[in-house]
Amino acid sequence: MVWNFHQYYANRSDGLIGKLRLDEAHTTSLKRLRSLVRSRIKDVFDEAKTIARMCERNNFTFESVKIEVSKSLLRYLTPETQTEITRLLSTMDEKARKSFISLNPRFRTQGSFQYDTLNKPYVTPPQEMDIDDGTYLPMELFDERPVIGHRLLILLVDSALLSLVAENNNWKFTPKRTCARLQIPQHNTHIDVPMYAVPADQFKQKEAALKAQLSFSDSYININELLTGRESQYQLDSNSVNLAVREGEEKWIKSDPKIVEDWFNESCIRIGKHLRSLCRFMKSWRDVQWSDGGPSSIALMTATVNVLDSYPHDKSDMDSAMRLLVEKLPVEFTSGIKSPDPTSDSFLFPPSHQHGVDEIDVMGKLDLLKVTINSAYKALTKSEALDMMSQMFGAWVTNSELIIAKQATPAFTNEPTLTAKPKRISPTMSSG
């Protein structure tokens, strides 16, 4: 017997896609957490700006500023760091202080939550859903670097997350090289907050243009949720997006997450909407095979795009598309997976001559995936086929009746086509 797994993958209630997707209540809960973090960051910046205004007066003292810090949300920093931020606020030069007082954070989600490829975690803990929510700071730049101090901005975001940790049991704050992380175990979630400095003049021009396009009521709703409701219309020069980093000599690096987002969205248009589902399936495989670690999500997504761009397949048949994918992925990973961001020359997964223990493990499990899928295709019974699939993708699917006998028909229900040749991403692609 030969089996077809289209419904195993594609059934929206009992199939793999139905089990991996977050339901509306879960999505709403994550958005509520994201809004809580955004609101707290705004509150911290507002309090810090109030203190900075106080420092404009000639009669302020270091101790008076320190007292104000201790009464604000900045009090959740360590005593040593409170002293540090007091010094940073009280010693800003006039230009930096003026820029800081006019600063209003904006926010933009990136990563799998934005791409619509976020899966439920399989093993909890340690697996968690990852919400990447960038804090964008439109400010004056000098020699392409922000005039406001890097350390001050880092500490303000840290203060916001630390205050939430103090108010919520079991929440945890972790500083990372390129972000601040808030872990929320009750929701099997962490929220990463990278911080970007962007040119205020560019941002204000685009803000004014968008306001002019909106009706009054629409403007009131959306302009106050900039880079959220209409984030795709806030496109900035990628070369002007500066990511704050905690380690190394460089405090700001050019890094625009919108480049990869645009690449993936264009890939979905070119290849088809099934691309998102196939990426979800491969991420599910990764989460089952490694409770922690394994190939990165962006490496799996890039390899999947490369395969589907290169080989004809029936977009309406998840079974044949997945068999094609698992057949070709080992070759992709052997060759190495390059970043789709043309501003980066790094590999997301190295070529075979650079493989170490971890990479060899990945290659072995990719080969096992290929063998297991082919074996399930020819299993003696539906139950046996389902067991094999569960070994690869987890025990999400329990209804073996979704696996049906393959009819003696041509391999494709529609004439297979090769997707349009992908365009190279321009290094000047804009961000939002």
N, C-alpha and C positions, 0 to 999 in steps of 0.2 A: 504494500500500500504506500502511496505517496500522498503527503499531506500539504494543505495550503494553510498558512498562518496569518492571512490578511486580517481576519476578524480578531485573532489573538492580539495582534498589534493595535488595530484601528477601532475596535468597538468602544464607543464613548462611555459606556457604563461599566462593563465587566472586562474590557480589554486592557492591555498594558497602558495605553495612552490615558484611558479613563482613570486608572489607578495612580498614575504618576502626577497628573494635574492637581493643582490645588483647587478646592471648591471655592465658591464665592465667599462663604463665611471666613475661610482661612485667608483668602486674599485680602479681604476687608480688614481682618485682624492685623496682618502685616503692614498694610497701609496706615493703620492707626498707630502702630509702633513707629513707623517712619515719620509720621506727622508729629508724634511726641518728641522725637529727637530733633526734628527741624525747629519746632517751637522753642525747645530749650536752648538750642544754639542761638536763636534770635534773642532770647531773654538775656543770655550771658553777654552777648555783644552790646545790647542796649545798656546793661548795667555798667559795663566797662567804659562805654562812651560817656556815660554820666560822670564817672570818675575822671575821665580825661578832660571833660569840660571844667571840672573843679580845678584841675591842674593848670588851667589857663589863667586863673587868678594869681596874683602876685603873693597873696598871703598864705598859700598852702604850704604845708610842711610834709616831709616824708612820713612822719608818724600819723598825721591826719589822713593821708592817702591810705596808709596801711590799715587804719581803723575802718575806712569805707570798704576796703577789700574784704576785711574780715566779716563785714555785715552783708556782703553780696554772695552770689552763687560761686564766686571765686574762693570762698572759704573751704571748699571741698578739696582744694589743692593742699599739699603738705605745707607745714609752716615755712619750710625753706623756700618752697616754690611761691608761696604767697609773698614772701619778701622779694623774691625775684620779679614777680609780675608788678609789685608796687614800684620797684625801681624802673621797670620798663615803661609803665604808664606815666610816671612822674618826670622822666628824663627825655621824653620824645621831643624832637625839635618841632618848631611851629608848623612846618610843611607836613611832617608826618602826622602830627596831631590833627590838623585840619582834614587831612585825607581820612584818618581813622574815624573822626566824628561823623563824617558823611557816608561812612561805609555801611551798607545793608546787605547781609548775606543772601544769596539765592541758592537754589538747590536743584540738582538734576540726578535722577536715578540712572545707573548704568549697570552693565552685566546682565545676568540671566533673568532677573526680574523685569528688566527693561526689554530684553529680547523675547520674552515669553517662552523661555526654556527652563524655568525653575521647577525642579522636581521635588516631591516629598522625599525627605531623607530615608534611607533604608535601615541603617543601624544607628539608633539613638540611645545614649551618646556613642561615639564621638561626632557622628555626622550631624551637620546643621544646615539649615537653609541660609544662604548668603545674600543679604541685601546690601548692595553697594550704592550709597547715596552721597554723591559729591556735594561739598559745600563750595560754592563759587563766590569769590570776593571781587566785585568790580572795583578797581582802585587805580590810582595813578601809578604809572611805571616810570622808572628812571633807568636808562641804559638797559631796557627790557627786563628790569627787576623791580619788584614791588618796593615802594618807598616805606611802607609800614613793616616793622620788624618781623621777621620769620618766626622767632621764638615766641613773641607775644601772641601771634595768631594761633600757633600750635597750642599754647596753654589755654587759650579761650575755648577752643573746641574740646580739649581735654576736660576742662572744668565743667562743661555742659554734660558730658557723658558721666563724669565722676559724681555729679549731683544726682543723676538718675540712679546710679548704682547705690548711693546712700539712701534713696527713697524706696528701693525695690529689693526685696529679699532675693538672694542668689544671683542677681545680675552682677556681671563682672566687666571691668575695664581692662583692656590690654593695648598698650601702645605698639604699633607696627611701623615698619620703615616708611611706608607710604600712606598710612591711614591711622585713625584711632578706631578701635574695635569695641563694640558693646555687645557682650554675650547675654542672651536671654534664654536660659535653659528651659523655662516653662513652655516656651514656644519652639524649642529646638531650632533656634534662630540666632544669628549674629548680624549686626548692622555695622558695616565698615564705612567710615566717613573719611574719604580722602579730601584734601583741601586744595583748591585751585585759585590762583590769582589771575584775573583777566583784566584787560584794559578797560577802564571806566568809560573812556570816550567812545569806543566801539560799542560797548554795551548800551550806553544811553541812546546812541543813534538808532539802534535796532529796537530798543524799547519804545522810543517815540514813534517809529514807523509802525510798530504793531498796535500801539494805542490808536493810531489814526485809522487802522483797518477795522477796529472793533466798534460795535455799538456801545452806548454808555453802560448798559447793564452788563454786557459781556466783558467790557473793559474792567468794570469794578470787580468782577469775579476773577478774571484771569490775570490781570496785571498784578494782583496781590498774590498770585500763585505762579510767579515767573519761573520759567524752566521746569514747570510741572505740567499744567494743562496744555500749554502750547510750546513745549520745550523744543520741538523740531524746528520752530520758526526762529529760535535764537541761535543763529549760526555765527560763530566767531572764527577769526583766522586761527587755524590750528597752531601756527608758529607763535601765537601770543598766549597760549594756555600754559600756565606754569604750575606744576604739581609740587607741593611742599613735601620734602623728605626729611627724616629725622637724622639720618646717618650719612657720613661722608662729607667731603669738602663742599660739594654743591648742595645748597639749601633748597634751590628751586631747579627743576628740570622740565624741559619741554615734553609735555605728555598730554595728548588729547584723546580721551576714551571715545569720543564721537566718531573718530576715524574707523574704529573696529565696528561700532554699531552700524554706521552707514554701509560698511562692507557687508555685514551680515544681512541687513535689510535688502540691499541690492541683490544679494545671492538668493534670498527667498523669492524675490520677484522673478529673477532669471530662471531659477531651477524649479520653483513651485512651493506651495505652502506645506507640502509634505516634508520639506527640509527640516522644519522646526521639530516635527515629530521624530524624525530619524536621529536628530541630535539628542533629543530627550532619551531615546532608547539606548544610545551609546553611553550617555551619562549614567543611566540606570545600570548598565552592565558594569561600568567602572565602580559604582558605589557598592555593588554586590561583591565584586572581586577584591576590593580593597576597602576595609572599614575606614582607613585613613591613607591618603596617598593615591598613587596611580597617575595616569596621564591627566593633564589639566583639561578643564572643560573647553578652553579655547583651542587647545591642540586637537581634541576630538572633533570640535566643530569645523575647524579648518580642514582637517583630513577628510571629513564627510563631504564638505563642499568640493574639495579637489576631485574626489571620486565621482560625484554626481555630475560635475561639470565635464568629466572626461568620457563617460560611458552612457550610451543610450539606455533608458529604462522606462518602464510604464509607471507614470506618476500616480496612477489610480490604484496600484497594487503594492501594498506595503510588503507583502511576502517576497516578491521578486526583487524589490528595491533593497530590502535588508540582506537578502542572499548575495546580491551584487556587492553591497557595501562590505560585508564581512569577508568576502572573497578578496577584495582589493585593498583593504586597510593595512594588512601586513606589509605590502609593498610600499605604501605611503610612509609608514613609520620607519621602515628600513632606510628609505631615502632621506628621512628627516623632514620635519614639519616646520616650515618657515612662517614667521608672523605675517598676517595679512596687512599689517601696518607698515607702509613703505618707509616710514621714518625710523623703523627699527630693523637692524640687520641680524637680530638674534634668532636662534632656533627655539621654537616652542617644544620640540622634541628632537634630540640630536640625531644625525645620520649614524649608520651602523658602526663605522670605525671609531666612534666616540662613545659607544655604549658601555655603561658600567653595570653593576649588579641590578640596579633598579630598572634600567632600560631593557636588560635581558629578560627580566621578569615580565615586563609589559609585552614584549614580543612573544614570549611563551604563552601568555594568556590570550593574546590576539589569535594565535594559531589554534589554541584550544577552542576559542569561540567559533572559528571557522569550521573546525571538525565537528563540534557539537551541533551546530545549526544544520549541517549536512546530514548528521546522523538522525536528528529529530525529524527531518524531512522524510526519512525512509523508515521511521520507527514502526514497530509491529502494531501498536495500538495508540489511540489518542492519549490515554493515560501516560504511557511511556514517553510519548512526544512532549507532553506537558511537563513531565518531570525533568526532561533534558533542558527545556526552555527555562524552567525555574532555576536550574543550576547556573544559568548564565545571567538572567535578568531579575532573579529574585522570585519569591513566592507571591507576587502581586496577583497573578491571574490564577483562579481556582476552577474556572468553568472549562472543562476539556471540550465541551461541545462547540466552543468557538473555533476549534481546529476541525477542518472539514476535509473530506477526501478530494484530492485534486482531480478535476475532470480532464479527460483526454482532449484538451483544447490547445491552441497555440499558446506559446509562453506569454504573449502579451495580448490583453484584451483590446488594447488600442495600439496603433502603429507606434513603436518606440521612436523617440526623437532625441537627438543630442542637444543639450541646452546651449543657448547662445554663448559664444565665447566670452569669458569674463573679461571685463575691462580692468586694467590696472588702476589701482586707487591713486588719485593725484595726491602728492604730498601736501598740497594746499587745501585739501578737503576741509570744509568748515565744521565747527563744533557748535553744540548747543548748550 
